[in-house]
Amino acid sequence: METPGFAFEVLHQSGMARVGRLSTPHGEVETPAFVAVGTQATVKSLTPDDLEEVGTQIIFANTYHLYLRPGADVIAEMGGLHRFMRWHRPIMTDSGGFQVFSLGASIEQGVGKIASIFPDEAPAPSPPRRKPTEGRSLVKVTEEGVEFRSHLDGSRHWFTPEVSVQVQRQLGADIMLAFDECTSPLHDYEYTRQAMERTHRWAVRSLEAFHASRPLHGYPQALYGIVQGGAYEDLRRESARFIAGLPFDGLAIGGSLGRTKADMLRVLEWTVPELPADKPRHLLGIGEVPDIFAAVERGIDTFDCVAPTRMARNAGLLARTLDGKRLPKFRMNMRNARFKRDPRPPVEGCECYTCRTYSRAYLHHLFRANELLAYRLATIHNLFFVNRLMVLIRAALLDGTFEELKAHWLNV
Amino acid sequence: METPGFAFEVLHQSGMARVGRLSTPHGEVETPAFVAVGTQATVKSLTPDDLEEVGTQIIFANTYHLYLRPGADVIAEMGGLHRFMRWHRPIMTDSGGFQVFSLGASIEQGVGKIASIFPDEAPAPSPPRRKPTEGRSLVKVTEEGVEFRSHLDGSRHWFTPEVSVQVQRQLGADIMLAFDECTSPLHDYEYTRQAMERTHRWAVRSLEAFHASRPLHGYPQALYGIVQGGAYEDLRRESARFIAGLPFDGLAIGGSLGRTKADMLRVLEWTVPELPADKPRHLLGIGEVPDIFAAVERGIDTFDCVAPTRMARNAGLLARTLDGKRLPKFRMNMRNARFKRDPRPPVEGCECYTCRTYSRAYLHHLFRANELLAYRLATIHNLFFVNRLMVLIRAALLDGTFEELKAHWLNV
């Protein structure tokens, strides 16, 4: 990695997949790793102690949300995100780009990967499916940057690569992302190319702003570039080569990954081989179980996703099987009446606090009664579950049993 | 106390106030003690570990709510409340009477003490202030018992002293309460007398049902009687003498405590001297700081109240002073803009987890962003605060400095 204080070491390679160690000023991350999402400087319902107990190594916070509330200046004044939220391990922040395009307007189209890959888990407000040219966007993109409206109060704001770097300096995450324009599967080839080329010019400006600025909180920060290009092979390859050629500390894959899982896999297969082997690779917004296996075997080191934590708040517990039967979506619905009198642990064999302590009947009751404790207990389980899966995947890569592990989990 | 397995020992007397020790099959309670409310088998947002960390000795659950959801039979099947919710210290349950009258109908009047003593904290739905004879009550009281409708689905249910004891046997709390009719400050003398006399007949039936039944979960349960009589001196004295004359394990003071704090104090002054010195005394629904001092010095041993936990969910942190100034209502509003950039602990000098760990600015942000973590952190503080106040009160009673402590807190 380029920035002093950071390092990425590939400890083991197995096909495209690798086991690595990412070193940051706030400690190390064993990769491949899941990055828990803490949008508003809190992983919803959990304390940092809870996060450590479930094995979380690194979290992801959203620049757009924190810029609007409480304000990046407030967090800077409080000593940065780590001190503000009392999480003393690594943090990543995004550039604000994705939310500017998905939330920063009266959203007039389906933007980005969440809508395409997690149709059941799409963020509110749900974007109506119209063509980008229909409807009047409240997001105005120019060469200089993007004007958008706050989803909180409608106030107007202006983001540029320089503003994004400055805001992320104030937030003080270990890893920052370069400002990008996020396109959707509904954008055509021509627009996707224009947006990609603009993102490339913004990448150069982000690096300049990065080097022209200093960390504010007494430790260095790294900057990752973002590969765009939609679901078009030539664009993805071109973008990957361009971003890979810049002196970023790591590379992220963003924007539209297409409309289907197969599209996403192709995007990874086009993109990753163009990236340098010695830099960490982050995949934005992926985290369902099959996607984790697919991303890891295509050479991804870290990925963030709201799915495990959002699913928890909707009474979904991650599990591979239920009472001996496979769960194709890896999800138990704790509101289901079958659990009303079930004294067994929520997920049998799971060693998380929730499964060690409570019965299915109790979790069912808490969710039916809309009790606050339900959200925390389910979130603890789901993050523990994903982090535990990553431990299994790292071990399997090291001892050459990744294919068996994958077959066991995906039944393929 | 009458039931084997229970004991109450007065360790020290100071005027009417006393320091005691209540022994139950699930451990001891140092009195005077605050009983945290866990209506639906959960103290909202906290785990049992959290409850222990904040010094909670005993919790209170609501029979009416648990009978309707998940059902007392479900909790019985799961081994009782302690096992169901994984709280292994003492539990009290109420008789269901209060909620039958306050929630079990399209509430047509202000019922009971919460509406009168906590006007800002009245439970939803807020009762319109009409006379009991106006409107059509959906609660039907007969000599046999009470018919009511579920506030969840409108279904009809039937509670009697015998049903209440049976349901509380299923729940398995250490301390159960006898079924009573709860009157409001709007009931006139004549109706209050009739209801009190009916409550007395129900008290006798409750004791009979108690002795005719057996604990279901392998440990004994105690039964407290409830003194009624509204805000009328002759009725309160008569009720106290009647209930005190029955072989209950302890005595609770319920029903309307009048319309003002002064009324409540008078009710205590009429009632407590009529109660036996060797049995524990519980005051239902009281828990604001001035009320705690008032109840303790009038001889109350335990009291339950939703105020600290509900206030926490409304962004109110309990504190005596803020930045050197007294808080007459002992409440800081964490949503207040003054806290936006305040790096200090929420309540300076407080040793709870929340105040040891986070800033005012962070709590302010969490409440403004409606983040789930806010409710837990504030609840931890408020229960720690009340439990700590009870430690101070017990110590002050033992070393003869209660008046100084009270003056320090109430500035009187």
Interface residues (C-beta under 8 A of the other chain):
Chain A: Q40 A41 T42 K44 S45 L46 T47 R69 P70 V74 E77 M78 G79 F84 M85 R86 K340 R341 P343 T357 Y358 S359 A361 Y362 H364 H365 L366 R368 A369 E371 L372 L373 Y375 R376 L377
Chain B: Q40 A41 T42 K44 S45 L46 T47 R69 P70 V74 E77 M78 G79 F84 M85 R86 K340 R341 P343 T357 Y358 S359 A361 Y362 H364 H365 L366 R368 A369 E371 L372 L373 Y375 R376 L377
